[in-house]
Amino acid sequence: MTLTIRPAQTGDEGLIVSFVAALAAYEKLSHEATASEADIARDLFGADPKVFCEIAEWDGRPVGFALWFYTYSTFQGRHGIWLEDLYVEPALRGKGLGKALLGHLAQRCVAEGLGRFEWWVLNWNEPSIAFYQAQGGVMQDEWTKVRVEGADLIKLGTP
């Protein structure tokens, strides 16, 4: 059995949407997963992509992904990576694929001299919390996430 991690490419849009749907179902957030293949094509494979994706393949079959983008810390004066989504098919969890995807992005951080590698984890998701802690992840509970969306975003963005 072999693991390969490759950059997502044009034609992977349906695969990525299916991984996002499976992740959303696991996180009990399917009602929030509205991205289409066209959205993924535009944002990952358009003229000036701002988001990136790695596909994990087990014996040549896509079985997981990591979707990420660059951030910036004014405190460090350096870019970092924000991991938006990490997903491995349930049947293959525990075989090191998630760790390999994290390690792949951590290697990118080191190679590019980036200062941070960060992501969210749902508070109830104890298996993922334990996994991330085993990889050296430190839970940052001194910050509260803030989100503005929908009508409130339009109201805030209207002069």
C-alpha positions, 0 to 999 in steps of 0.5 A, a space after each residue: 500500500 502506497 500513499 501519494 500526496 499531489 496538488 489538486 488539478 483541474 478535473 478534481 472539482 467533483 472529488 473536492 466537493 465530495 470530500 467537503 460534503 463528507 467532511 460537512 456530514 461528519 461535522 454535522 454541518 451539511 446545511 452549511 456546505 453549499 460550494 459547487 464544482 464551479 466555485 472550486 474551479 474558479 477559486 483553485 484553478 482560476 487565473 489568480 488562485 488564493 486557495 490551494 488543495 492537496 489530494 491524498 491517494 492510497 494506491 492511486 485512489 483519492 482518499 482524502 484532501 487538505 485545503 489551505 491558504 496563506 495567512 499573515 501575522 503582523 506580530 511575526 511579520 511572516 506568512 503562515 498557512 491556514 488549513 481550512 479542511 482536512 479529511 481522510 475517508 473513515 475506512 483509512 483513518 489510523 493509517 497515517 494519511 492525515 498525519 502525512 497531509 499535515 506533515 506535507 503542509 508543515 514541510 511547506 511552512 519550513 521550506 518557505 520560512 513561514 511562521 505558523 500553521 493553524 486551523 480550527 477544530 470543533 470543540 466536541 470533536 475529541 478524536 480530532 483534538 487528540 490526533 492534533 495534540 499528538 502531532 504537536 498541536 496546541 489548542 488556542 482557547 484564549 481567542 473567540 472566533 468572530 463571523 459576519 455573514 449573510 444580511 449582516 455582512 451586507 449591512 456592514 459592507 454597505 456605506 
